[in-house]
Amino acid sequence: MESQNKAIKAHLESGKTINPMEALISFGCFRLAARIKNLKDSGMTIEKEMKQDENGKRYAVYWRVT
């Protein structure tokens, strides 16, 4: 879990966005919302936008606010 937090933090700090599918593929993270909460609790400012795919499935896209 801690290594996932570090990897996701570095990803966001590089100016990239992340969504649950990217987190699973890139970092093996099944619970992106939990990792985002950990990062927010540690002081990182993160925003999100809810999106919808072509099948109507909703998902969040997260990014770091500087």
C-alpha positions in Angstrom: 0.0 0.0 0.0 2.8 2.5 0.9 4.6 1.8 -2.4 1.3 2.4 -4.3 0.9 5.7 -2.4 4.4 6.8 -3.4 4.0 5.8 -7.0 0.6 7.5 -7.3 2.0 10.6 -5.6 4.9 10.8 -8.0 2.6 10.3 -10.9 0.3 13.2 -9.8 3.3 15.4 -8.9 4.5 15.0 -12.5 1.4 16.8 -13.7 -0.5 13.8 -14.9 -4.1 12.7 -14.2 -5.1 9.3 -13.0 -8.3 7.2 -13.2 -9.0 3.8 -11.7 -8.1 1.8 -14.8 -4.8 3.6 -15.2 -4.1 2.9 -11.5 -4.8 -0.8 -11.9 -2.7 -1.2 -15.1 0.2 1.0 -14.0 0.4 0.4 -10.3 -1.7 -2.7 -9.5 -4.0 -0.6 -7.5 -7.6 -1.8 -7.1 -8.6 0.9 -4.6 -7.6 4.2 -6.1 -10.1 6.2 -4.0 -8.5 4.8 -0.9 -5.0 5.8 -2.0 -6.2 9.3 -3.0 -7.7 9.6 0.5 -4.3 8.6 2.0 -2.6 11.3 -0.1 -5.1 13.9 0.9 -4.8 13.0 4.5 -1.0 13.5 4.2 -1.6 17.1 3.0 -1.7 16.7 -0.8 -4.4 18.8 -2.6 -6.2 16.6 -5.1 -9.2 17.4 -7.2 -11.5 15.1 -9.1 -14.0 15.1 -11.9 -16.6 12.4 -12.5 -16.7 11.1 -16.1 -18.9 8.6 -17.9 -17.7 6.0 -20.4 -19.5 5.0 -23.6 -21.4 2.3 -21.7 -22.7 4.7 -19.0 -20.2 3.6 -16.3 -19.1 6.5 -14.1 -15.5 6.9 -12.9 -13.4 9.6 -11.3 -10.3 11.3 -12.8 -7.9 12.8 -10.2 -5.2 15.4 -10.5 -3.0 17.4 -8.2 -3.7 21.0 -7.5 -0.5 23.1 -7.2 
